[in-house]
Amino acid sequence: MDGKDVEQAASQHPDWARELAASYVAGATHFFILHGNVHDFQFIPEPTQGEAEFPLLPDFLATRLFGQWDIVLHYDLTSPPRPLTGPSSKRLAKMREALARHLDPAAPLPSDPSTALALLDRLLERFLLLPENEEEPKKIALIFSGAEFLAPDQDIGQMAARTASQVETLLKWARNPYFRRVNVAFCLITERLADCSDRLVRNPHAATLRIPYPSEEDRAAFIRAVDPGRDAQRLARQTAGLTLVNLKALLSRARDDDEKTLKRFKKEMIERQCGGFVEFIEPTTPFDLVVGHESAKRRLRQDAELIKQGHFEAAPMGYLVCGPVGTGKSFLAECYAATVGLPCLKLLNFRSKYVGETEGNLERILSVLRVMGPVVIMVDEADAALGNREQEGDSGTSSRVFSQIAAQMGDSRYRGRIVWFLLTSRPDRLPVDIKRQGRAEVHIPLFYPETLDEMKAMFVAMARKNKTPLAGDAVESFTKNLGLSGADIESVVTQARREALTQNLPEVTRELLAATAANFIPSAQEGEKEYQALVAALECTDINFLPERYRAMMRDPEKRKALQTRLMEVRASLGMRV
């Protein structure tokens, strides 16, 4: 196969382009499915005169990888197949002349998918199966945008006849051995691989290539080309995770010193690029608002400092933060993100009722995370969000989601760059594969305030967090630990503030806080709270993270066994509610 021109054209381009060229030249395949960041600009180091420096993907393929080929046709369902040549009018004229020999000039070209594919199939036969006295077969590349509409991810028994015919045509092209011996290439473009027919994606004759989001170097080069007056390197660091299309929009809206607009725009774009399945959080809360847990805070501060210094290899892949409800697990993760100065994303519900869409949503999120690093990703209620290899009843979706997340969490290339915080009150429901070393490595248990002093400090911290003015002696009315959770204490502070405002008081007084606390009734699920506390203690990976009463138990094998026995007793007493 003569494809050296493709390989040479790709030599100065991204890794995916070089991989495509290498596979084609080696004869491994002629059929490619491109997915990921497919709607973005593509970088051209040295554009020719009249050529766009940052073309979109179909134009990049037509003018760079297949720039020397005789016929390049593009089809995107909105219009009939058409030549794609870039700025060269001479090349366009040659293509039209070659096509005119095999097409009826009076007949309009079809835009309907089934009819368009049938037309292209006939064209390939006419161009390649020529009489011996005619010219050699031409080099032909066919580019299809919106591949998920040509070959959707549907069960073959549920497909309409026309859709099944389209899938079969594509499969025929992929496995046709003759196309491997002549210069014919097919490029299908889709944002999410999971949206395409599994029969096509998993076909051994097709190669799937992921188009990544732009790196910091790509963004800096783009900024220098589009707006040379900017501080390209600094702005490139600040816009991690953005596509070049979104970066161009940002450059037109914000000045270098307009941090407010930059942050707001980045937040909007990251959430949009992730399909609305993440929430971009900008935490500003310092660690000193976290009451107690001194050893855990010290460990988190040290890890944050290592990441700041660029020692990613010494940072953990992730943390499992567990404990009873209301102990401030999300708050701790946000304080960590604020301390290290990293962007923080909260994973929202990305699951869908449609087969294959859940996995596609997750891959979309992970693609953004890979280029945003360092970044903190919070997974609340992780035991429910992450699924399980053994979970049944959802056509294997939970198992596949679990495998995707487990693979990403265990990828050591992203150590210290994607910092996972798995938050749950039921770590016992998380599979061991997720909790093991190399994934969620550091297990931090959180508990309700253990002492009177801790409880008082929690009242003060919650007042600071909610900007509630407290009288200087407001917490001195308490003479014993009330056994409240951090969430309970925050609720008491909020209610006390409300009462102060209704009484036209400038601050929450000692008497008002004491009365509000006395009237507050905490939740009555004491058994479940005890169970969650016991599980958190037994999950801990560092004895120094535990309160003193648990440390003694963990050091003594008999007492640790007794703790496990008590856990089983509480589990049994809760019955089906666990």
Secondary structure, DSSP 8 states (H G I E B T S, - for coil): ---HHHHHHHTTS-HHHHHHHHHHHTTS-SEEEEEESTTSB---SS--TT--SS-BHHHHIIIIITTT-SEEEEE-SSS--EE--TT-HHHHHHHHHHHHTTS-TTS----SHHHHHHHHHHHHHHHHS--TTS-----EEEEEE-HHHHSBS--TTTS-HHHHHHHHHHHHHHH-HHHHHTTEEEEEEES-GGGB-HHHHT-TTEEEEEE----HHHHHHHHHHH-TTS-HHHHHHHTTT--HHHHHHHHHH--TT-HHHHHHHHHHHHHHHTTT-EEEE-----GGGS-S-HHHHHHHHHHHHHHHTT-GGGS-SEEEEE-STTS-HHHHHHHHHHHHT--EEEE-----SSTTHHHHHHHHHHHHHHHH-SEEEEETTHHHHS--TT--SSTTHHHHHHHHHHHHHT-GGGTTTEEEEEEES-GGGS-HHHHSTTSS-EEEE--S--SHHHHHHHHHHHHHHTT--B-TTGGGG--S-----HHHHHHHHHHHHHHHHHTT-SSB-HHHHHHHHHH----S-HHHHHHHHHHHHHH-S-GGGS-HHHHHHHHSHHHHHHHHHHHHHHHHHHGGG-
